[in-house]
Amino acid sequence: MLARVHSMSLIGIDARPCEIEVDVTGRGFAHPTIVGLPDSAVKESIERIRSAVTNAGFGFPRTRTTINLAPADVRKEGPAFDLPMAIGLLLADDQLRSEEAGEFLVAGELALDGRVRPIRGALSMAMLAQRMGKRGVIVPRENAQEAAIVSGIEVFPITSLSEAAAFFGGSLPLEAVDIDPQTLLTDAARYDVDFADVRGQEQVKRALLIAAAGRHNVLMIGPPGTGKTMLAKRLPTILPPLSLAEALETTRIYSASGQMSDGHSVLATRPVRQPHHSISAPALVGGGSIPTAGEVSLAHHGVLFLDEFPEFSRPVLESLRQVLEDGHVTISRSHSSARFPADFVLVAAMNPCPCGYFTDPRKPCKCSAPQIDRYLGRISGPLLERIDIHVEVPAVPLNALREMRAGTDSAEMRGRVEQAQAAQRARFGEGEMMSNGRMSPRQLRKLVTLDAAGERILRQAVSEMGLSARAHDKVLRVARTIADLEVSTEVRETHVAEAIQYRRLDRGL
């Protein structure tokens, strides 16, 4: 007898339809065969399924059984096919009869005793069911809240193979999970940190305010212990709250990567990723024989913080260049190609020299000029040009550290950021969110015009500092954001002058 159960195959962060066909012939004895490009985890699943079916009180077919995972030219990986294959076996062996099996997508890993374990990519699976017009999905209970964020489908949580079989057989009615995604997102959008915690560094806060308003990349340069890490981790608190569409896209990446925190169904706050400087290029931008998301994609709609910037290897840093330009990563393999979104704000931090105290007035620097040059030379010019704002983070004086009055807080800064981004939306039009930091050269020429004084100071800076064409455009983008923060429709001389001051490494330390 032939049975069909619908599931999904995860390619990158995208779920693709997978039809599981099970044929139990009723004659002949042979070990069950799985075809359709299964990987080792899928091939081994037959033994998990055998134990789970038996321990759930059903009989495992003893006759020739063939399981086909269609389409046969797409590689299948992971244990999420366990549950749909087990349901297919029971249907094909006539131990289970169901009129509704074709109305759902089913996924779940089976334990030997028949329990169902959580899977990766439940959110992508629910989105696929919505696109296919299915009634809903059958997922492990731990994944139900995540899948229920998608509207228009029913999400039924199950804990065991017996429960799934009883539901399909009609003897166990289950209640679909129902949540309000927007309410869930609003309630969970809380940060534990605030810029009010930072004493002093108001000039650096100003630079980060500009970075948040225009989504500009930032490089902070300063001695150890001046608060660079503390400042970077608070940048998401002044960015606008995640929209539902942004939260779904970011959550989908974490779900497909198996990095969702226990008890969390949606990523409600903007992520901050801080990889160690020993990270490899595939771990940073994504890779592997089966493409998986890297740190740049896990930072999507958030912040990628690279501390000790020159300590990262040269190939790792150079792999960022294309990502910063495109806002996504495409990983191609012989059997598949996966595209991962990677639109983030880069925040890098570094010391001014190997010992760290070149710009510290309190401690003498022990580095020679050649050592400093070699240290700064670890970061290539083309990569530095892709960073809009270079800002010095000086040592904090004692009186500022002991100041009881809090500095500018995140709520005040966020209000100014939202005001500036509203001006950008009016300028670029509705639709996909654009920002000053992502303006194309054509948009830049059209939307940023300078008065005579601004033109004069920009020409002088390009001449004296030797700015490249890309650095010239970065200055204009930052100047446009400064003007937006000042609620100015025109880019004036003062805006250009401040933007030039943020080309710190172009001017020399």
C-alpha positions as CSV (number, residue, x, y, z in Angstrom):
1,M,0.0,0.0,0.0
2,L,1.3,3.5,-0.8
3,A,1.0,6.5,1.5
4,R,2.0,10.2,1.2
5,V,2.9,12.6,4.0
6,H,4.1,16.2,3.4
7,S,7.1,17.7,5.2
8,M,9.8,20.2,4.4
9,S,13.5,20.2,3.6
10,L,15.5,23.1,5.0
11,I,18.0,24.8,2.6
12,G,19.8,27.5,4.4
13,I,16.9,29.4,6.1
14,D,14.3,28.5,3.4
15,A,11.9,25.6,3.7
16,R,11.3,23.7,0.5
17,P,8.4,21.2,0.1
18,C,9.2,17.6,0.6
19,E,6.8,14.8,-0.2
20,I,7.4,11.5,1.7
21,E,6.2,8.5,-0.1
22,V,6.1,5.2,1.7
23,D,5.4,1.9,-0.1
24,V,4.8,-1.3,1.9
25,T,4.4,-4.1,-0.7
26,G,3.0,-6.8,1.5
27,R,5.5,-9.4,0.2
28,G,9.1,-10.1,0.5
29,F,11.5,-9.6,3.4
30,A,14.1,-6.8,3.3
31,H,15.6,-4.0,5.3
32,P,13.6,-0.8,4.7
33,T,15.2,1.4,2.0
34,I,15.3,5.2,2.1
35,V,15.9,7.0,-1.3
36,G,15.9,10.6,-2.4
37,L,19.4,11.9,-1.5
38,P,19.2,11.3,2.3
39,D,22.3,12.2,4.4
40,S,23.6,10.0,7.2
41,A,21.2,11.3,9.8
42,V,18.2,10.5,7.6
43,K,19.6,7.1,6.7
44,E,20.1,6.2,10.4
45,S,16.6,7.4,11.2
46,I,15.1,4.0,10.2
47,E,16.4,2.5,13.4
48,R,15.0,5.3,15.5
49,I,11.7,4.9,13.7
50,R,11.6,1.2,14.3
51,S,12.1,1.5,18.1
52,A,9.7,4.5,18.3
53,V,6.9,2.7,16.4
54,T,7.3,-0.5,18.5
55,N,7.4,1.4,21.8
56,A,4.4,3.4,20.8
57,G,2.4,0.2,20.6
58,F,2.4,-0.3,16.8
59,G,3.9,-3.0,14.7
60,F,6.8,-2.3,12.4
61,P,6.2,-3.6,8.8
62,R,8.1,-6.8,8.2
63,T,7.7,-6.8,4.4
64,R,9.6,-4.9,1.7
65,T,9.3,-1.2,2.5
66,T,10.6,1.7,0.3
67,I,10.6,5.4,1.5
68,N,11.1,8.1,-1.1
69,L,11.9,11.7,-0.2
70,A,10.8,13.8,-3.2
71,P,12.1,15.8,-5.0
72,A,14.9,13.3,-5.4
73,D,17.5,15.8,-6.6
74,V,17.5,17.9,-3.4
75,R,19.7,16.7,-0.6
76,K,17.8,15.9,2.7
77,E,19.6,16.4,6.0
78,G,18.7,16.3,9.7
79,P,16.3,14.2,11.9
80,A,13.2,16.3,11.2
81,F,11.9,13.6,8.8
82,D,11.6,11.0,11.5
83,L,7.9,11.8,12.5
84,P,6.5,12.1,8.9
85,M,8.2,8.9,7.9
86,A,6.8,7.1,10.9
87,I,3.3,8.4,10.1
88,G,3.8,7.3,6.5
89,L,4.8,3.8,7.5
90,L,1.7,3.4,9.7
91,L,-0.6,4.7,6.9
92,A,1.0,2.5,4.3
93,D,0.8,-0.6,6.6
94,D,-2.9,0.2,7.2
95,Q,-2.4,0.5,10.9
96,L,-3.6,4.1,10.7
97,R,-6.2,5.7,8.5
98,S,-6.6,9.4,8.0
99,E,-8.5,11.7,5.6
100,E,-6.4,14.7,6.8
101,A,-2.8,13.6,6.4
102,G,-2.4,15.6,3.2
103,E,-3.6,18.9,4.7
104,F,-0.6,19.3,7.0
105,L,3.1,19.6,6.9
106,V,4.7,17.3,9.5
107,A,8.1,17.4,11.1
108,G,9.8,16.1,14.3
109,E,12.7,14.1,15.6
110,L,11.8,10.8,17.3
111,A,13.3,9.4,20.5
112,L,13.5,5.6,20.8
113,D,10.5,5.6,23.2
114,G,8.3,7.5,20.8
115,R,8.7,11.0,22.2
116,V,9.1,13.9,19.8
117,R,12.1,16.2,20.1
118,P,12.2,19.8,18.7
119,I,13.5,20.7,15.3
120,R,15.2,23.5,13.5
121,G,13.3,25.8,11.1
122,A,9.8,25.5,12.5
123,L,9.1,29.1,11.5
124,S,10.2,28.6,7.9
125,M,8.1,25.5,7.8
126,A,5.0,27.4,8.9
127,M,5.7,30.1,6.3
128,L,5.9,27.3,3.7
129,A,2.6,25.8,4.8
130,Q,1.0,29.3,4.4
131,R,2.4,29.7,0.9
132,M,1.2,26.2,-0.1
133,G,-2.3,26.8,1.2
134,K,-2.1,23.9,3.7
135,R,-4.4,23.8,6.7
136,G,-1.6,23.8,9.1
137,V,1.5,22.1,10.6
138,I,2.2,19.4,13.1
139,V,5.3,20.2,15.1
140,P,6.9,19.3,18.5
141,R,5.4,21.2,21.4
142,E,8.6,23.2,21.9
143,N,8.3,24.6,18.4
144,A,4.6,25.4,18.5
145,Q,4.8,29.0,19.7
146,E,7.4,29.8,17.1
147,A,5.4,28.4,14.3
148,A,2.2,30.0,15.5
149,I,3.6,33.5,14.8
150,V,2.6,32.9,11.1
151,S,-1.1,33.8,10.6
152,G,-3.6,31.9,8.4
153,I,-2.6,28.4,9.4
154,E,-3.3,26.0,12.4
155,V,-0.4,24.9,14.5
156,F,-0.9,21.7,16.5
157,P,1.7,20.8,19.1
158,I,2.5,17.1,19.8
159,T,4.7,15.4,22.3
160,S,4.8,11.8,21.0
161,L,4.3,9.6,18.0
162,S,1.2,8.0,19.7
163,E,-0.3,11.5,20.1
164,A,0.3,12.3,16.4
165,A,-1.1,9.0,15.3
166,A,-4.2,9.5,17.4
167,F,-4.7,13.0,16.0
168,F,-4.5,11.8,12.4
169,G,-6.8,8.9,13.2
170,G,-9.4,11.2,14.6
171,S,-9.5,9.8,18.1
172,L,-7.6,12.7,19.8
173,P,-8.7,16.2,19.1
174,L,-6.0,18.8,19.7
175,E,-6.3,22.5,20.3
176,A,-4.4,24.7,17.9
177,V,-1.9,27.2,19.4
178,D,-3.2,30.8,19.0
179,I,-1.1,33.8,19.8
180,D,-1.1,37.5,18.8
181,P,2.4,38.1,17.3
182,Q,2.3,41.8,17.6
183,T,1.4,41.7,21.3
184,L,4.1,39.0,21.9
185,L,6.7,41.2,20.1
186,T,5.8,44.3,22.1
187,D,5.8,42.5,25.5
188,A,9.2,40.9,24.8
189,A,10.9,44.0,23.4
190,R,12.9,44.9,26.5
191,Y,16.6,45.7,26.9
192,D,18.6,45.2,30.1
193,V,21.1,47.9,29.3
194,D,20.9,51.6,28.7
195,F,23.2,54.4,27.5
196,A,22.5,56.1,30.9
197,D,24.8,53.5,32.4
198,V,27.8,55.1,30.5
199,R,29.5,57.9,32.3
200,G,31.2,60.5,30.1
201,Q,31.9,59.8,26.5
202,E,29.1,62.1,25.3
203,Q,31.1,62.8,22.1
204,V,31.2,59.0,21.3
205,K,27.4,58.8,22.1
206,R,26.9,61.5,19.5
207,A,28.8,59.5,16.9
208,L,26.7,56.4,17.8
209,L,23.6,58.5,17.6
210,I,24.5,59.4,14.0
211,A,25.4,55.8,13.2
212,A,22.0,54.6,14.5
213,A,20.0,57.4,12.7
214,G,21.6,56.6,9.3
215,R,22.7,53.0,9.8
216,H,26.3,53.9,9.4
217,N,29.2,51.5,10.3
218,V,31.5,52.7,13.1
219,L,35.1,52.2,14.2
220,M,35.9,53.2,17.8
221,I,39.6,53.8,18.6
222,G,40.8,54.1,22.2
223,P,42.9,52.7,25.1
224,P,41.8,49.7,27.0
225,G,39.0,50.3,29.6
226,T,37.5,53.4,28.0
227,G,34.0,51.8,27.5
228,K,34.1,50.7,23.9
229,T,32.5,47.4,24.5
230,M,29.9,48.9,26.8
231,L,29.0,51.5,24.2
232,A,28.7,49.0,21.4
233,K,26.4,46.7,23.3
234,R,24.0,49.6,23.9
235,L,23.7,50.7,20.3
236,P,20.6,48.5,19.7
237,T,18.7,50.3,22.5
238,I,18.6,53.4,20.4
239,L,17.5,51.8,17.2
240,P,13.8,51.7,16.5
241,P,12.0,48.6,17.8
242,L,11.9,45.6,15.4
243,S,8.8,45.6,13.1
244,L,6.9,42.3,12.9
245,A,8.4,41.6,9.4
246,E,12.0,42.3,10.7
247,A,11.4,40.1,13.8
248,L,10.1,37.2,11.6
249,E,13.1,37.4,9.3
250,T,15.6,37.5,12.1
251,T,13.8,34.7,14.0
252,R,13.8,32.6,10.9
253,I,17.6,32.8,10.8
254,Y,18.0,31.8,14.4
255,S,15.4,29.0,14.1
256,A,17.1,27.5,11.1
257,S,20.5,27.7,12.8
258,G,19.1,26.0,16.0
259,Q,20.0,29.1,18.1
260,M,16.6,30.0,19.5
261,S,16.7,30.4,23.3
262,D,14.5,28.0,25.3
263,G,11.0,29.5,25.9
264,H,11.4,32.2,23.3
265,S,9.2,32.0,20.2
266,V,10.3,35.2,18.5
267,L,13.4,37.4,18.6
268,A,12.0,40.6,19.9
269,T,15.1,42.7,20.4
270,R,17.8,43.6,17.9
271,P,20.6,41.1,18.1
272,V,24.2,41.9,19.1
273,R,26.8,39.4,17.9
274,Q,30.4,39.6,19.2
275,P,32.5,36.8,17.7
276,H,36.0,36.2,19.0
277,H,38.9,37.4,16.9
278,S,40.0,33.8,16.3
279,I,36.9,33.1,14.2
280,S,37.3,31.6,10.8
281,A,35.9,33.2,7.6
282,P,33.2,30.5,7.1
283,A,32.0,31.0,10.7
284,L,31.8,34.7,10.2
285,V,30.1,34.9,6.8
286,G,28.6,31.4,6.6
287,G,29.6,28.2,4.9
288,G,29.9,24.5,5.4
289,S,29.2,21.5,3.1
290,I,25.6,22.2,3.8
291,P,25.4,26.0,3.9
292,T,24.6,27.5,7.3
293,A,24.3,31.0,8.5
294,G,27.4,32.8,9.9
295,E,27.7,35.6,12.4
296,V,26.9,38.3,9.9
297,S,23.5,36.8,9.2
298,L,22.9,36.2,12.9
299,A,23.4,40.0,13.3
300,H,20.8,40.7,10.7
301,H,18.7,43.8,11.6
302,G,21.1,44.3,14.6
303,V,24.7,44.9,15.4
304,L,27.9,43.0,14.6
305,F,30.6,44.0,17.1
306,L,34.2,43.1,16.3
307,D,36.4,43.9,19.3
308,E,40.1,44.0,18.9
309,F,39.6,44.7,15.2
310,P,43.2,44.3,14.0
311,E,43.5,40.9,15.8
312,F,41.1,39.3,13.3
313,S,43.0,37.5,10.5
314,R,43.3,39.3,7.2
315,P,41.1,36.8,5.2
316,V,38.4,37.1,7.8
317,L,38.3,40.9,7.6
318,E,38.4,41.0,3.8
319,S,35.5,38.6,3.7
320,L,33.4,41.4,5.2
321,R,33.9,43.8,2.3
322,Q,31.4,42.3,-0.1
323,V,28.9,41.7,2.7
324,L,29.0,45.3,3.7
325,E,28.3,46.3,0.2
326,D,25.5,43.8,-0.7
327,G,23.7,43.3,2.6
328,H,23.4,39.5,2.0
329,V,25.6,36.4,1.6
330,T,25.2,33.8,-1.1
331,I,26.9,30.4,-0.5
332,S,27.0,28.1,-3.5
333,R,27.8,24.4,-3.3
334,S,27.7,21.7,-6.0
335,H,24.3,20.4,-4.8
336,S,22.6,23.7,-3.7
337,S,22.9,27.4,-3.2
338,A,21.6,29.3,-0.2
339,R,21.2,33.1,0.3
340,F,21.3,34.5,3.8
341,P,20.3,38.1,4.7
342,A,23.1,40.1,6.4
343,D,22.0,43.7,6.8
344,F,23.6,45.0,10.0
345,V,25.4,47.9,11.6
346,L,29.1,47.1,11.9
347,V,30.7,48.4,15.1
348,A,34.4,47.7,15.4
349,A,36.8,48.6,18.3
350,M,40.5,48.8,18.4
351,N,43.4,50.1,20.4
352,P,45.5,52.9,18.8
353,C,48.7,50.8,19.1
354,P,49.8,47.3,20.2
355,C,50.2,48.2,23.8
356,G,47.0,50.3,23.7
357,Y,48.2,53.5,25.3
358,F,49.3,55.7,22.4
359,T,46.5,58.2,23.0
360,D,46.2,57.8,26.8
361,P,47.6,60.8,28.6
362,R,48.0,58.9,31.9
363,K,50.1,55.9,30.7
364,P,53.2,56.1,28.4
365,C,53.1,54.2,25.1
366,K,55.9,51.6,24.7
367,C,55.4,51.1,20.9
368,S,57.7,52.4,18.2
369,A,56.4,54.1,15.1
370,P,57.0,51.1,12.9
371,Q,55.1,48.9,15.4
372,I,52.2,51.3,15.3
373,D,52.2,51.4,11.5
374,R,52.3,47.6,11.2
375,Y,49.5,47.3,13.8
376,L,47.2,49.8,11.9
377,G,48.3,48.2,8.6
378,R,46.5,45.0,9.5
379,I,43.3,46.7,8.4
380,S,43.2,47.2,4.7
381,G,42.4,50.6,3.2
382,P,39.4,49.3,1.2
383,L,37.8,47.9,4.4
384,L,38.4,51.1,6.3
385,E,36.7,53.0,3.5
386,R,33.6,51.0,4.0
387,I,33.4,52.2,7.6
388,D,31.6,55.5,7.7
389,I,32.5,56.9,11.1
390,H,35.9,56.7,12.9
391,V,35.7,58.1,16.4
392,E,38.2,58.3,19.2
393,V,37.2,57.0,22.6
394,P,39.4,58.8,25.2
395,A,40.1,57.7,28.7
396,V,37.3,58.8,31.1
397,P,38.4,61.3,33.8
398,L,37.7,60.3,37.5
399,N,35.3,63.1,38.1
400,A,33.1,61.8,35.2
401,L,33.3,58.3,36.6
402,R,32.2,59.5,40.0
403,E,29.4,61.7,38.6
404,M,26.1,60.6,40.1
405,R,24.0,62.3,37.5
406,A,23.3,59.9,34.6
407,G,24.2,60.9,31.0
408,T,22.0,60.9,28.0
409,D,19.8,57.9,28.2
410,S,18.6,55.5,25.4
411,A,15.0,56.7,25.3
412,E,16.1,60.3,24.5
413,M,18.5,59.1,21.9
414,R,16.0,56.7,20.3
415,G,13.5,59.5,20.0
416,R,16.0,61.5,17.9
417,V,16.9,58.5,15.8
418,E,13.2,57.8,15.0
419,Q,12.7,61.4,14.0
420,A,15.7,61.3,11.7
421,Q,14.5,58.0,10.2
422,A,11.1,59.4,9.6
423,A,12.7,62.1,7.5
424,Q,14.5,59.4,5.5
425,R,11.3,57.5,4.9
426,A,9.7,60.7,3.6
427,R,12.7,61.3,1.3
428,F,13.1,57.7,-0.1
429,G,9.4,56.9,-0.2
430,E,7.5,54.0,1.4
431,G,8.3,50.4,0.7
432,E,11.6,48.7,1.6
433,M,13.3,50.7,4.4
434,M,16.1,52.8,3.0
435,S,18.6,54.8,5.0
436,N,21.3,57.4,4.4
437,G,24.0,54.8,5.0
438,R,22.7,52.6,2.2
439,M,22.2,55.3,-0.5
440,S,23.5,54.5,-3.9
441,P,25.8,56.9,-5.7
442,R,22.9,57.9,-8.0
443,Q,20.7,58.7,-5.0
444,L,23.6,60.5,-3.3
445,R,24.0,62.9,-6.3
446,K,20.3,63.5,-6.4
447,L,19.4,63.9,-2.8
448,V,22.5,65.5,-1.2
449,T,23.4,69.0,-2.4
450,L,25.8,71.4,-0.6
451,D,25.8,75.1,-0.3
452,A,28.9,77.0,-1.4
453,A,30.6,76.9,2.0
454,G,29.9,73.1,2.3
455,E,31.3,72.5,-1.2
456,R,34.4,74.5,-0.3
457,I,35.2,72.6,2.9
458,L,34.6,69.2,1.3
459,R,37.0,70.0,-1.6
460,Q,39.6,71.2,0.9
461,A,39.3,67.9,2.9
462,V,39.5,65.7,-0.1
463,S,42.6,67.5,-1.3
464,E,44.4,67.6,2.1
465,M,43.4,64.2,3.4
466,G,43.6,62.4,0.1
467,L,40.1,61.0,0.4
468,S,39.1,58.4,-2.1
469,A,35.8,58.5,-4.1
470,R,34.2,56.0,-1.6
471,A,35.4,58.0,1.4
472,H,34.0,61.2,-0.3
473,D,30.6,59.6,-0.6
474,K,30.8,58.4,3.0
475,V,31.3,61.9,4.2
476,L,28.2,63.1,2.2
477,R,26.1,60.2,3.6
478,V,27.1,61.0,7.2
479,A,26.5,64.8,6.6
480,R,23.0,64.0,5.4
481,T,22.3,62.1,8.6
482,I,23.6,64.9,10.7
483,A,21.3,67.3,8.9
484,D,18.4,65.0,9.5
485,L,19.2,64.9,13.2
486,E,19.2,68.7,13.2
487,V,15.8,68.7,11.3
488,S,17.4,70.5,8.4
489,T,16.3,69.9,4.8
490,E,19.7,71.3,3.6
491,V,23.2,69.9,4.2
492,R,25.2,72.9,5.5
493,E,28.8,73.6,6.1
494,T,28.6,72.6,9.8
495,H,27.2,69.2,8.9
496,V,29.9,68.5,6.4
497,A,32.6,69.7,8.8
498,E,31.4,67.3,11.5
499,A,31.2,64.4,9.0
500,I,34.8,65.1,8.0
501,Q,35.9,64.9,11.7
502,Y,34.7,61.3,11.7
503,R,37.3,60.2,9.1
504,R,39.7,59.7,12.0
505,L,42.1,57.3,10.3
506,D,42.2,59.2,7.1
507,R,43.5,62.2,9.2
508,G,46.0,60.0,11.1
509,L,46.0,59.3,14.8
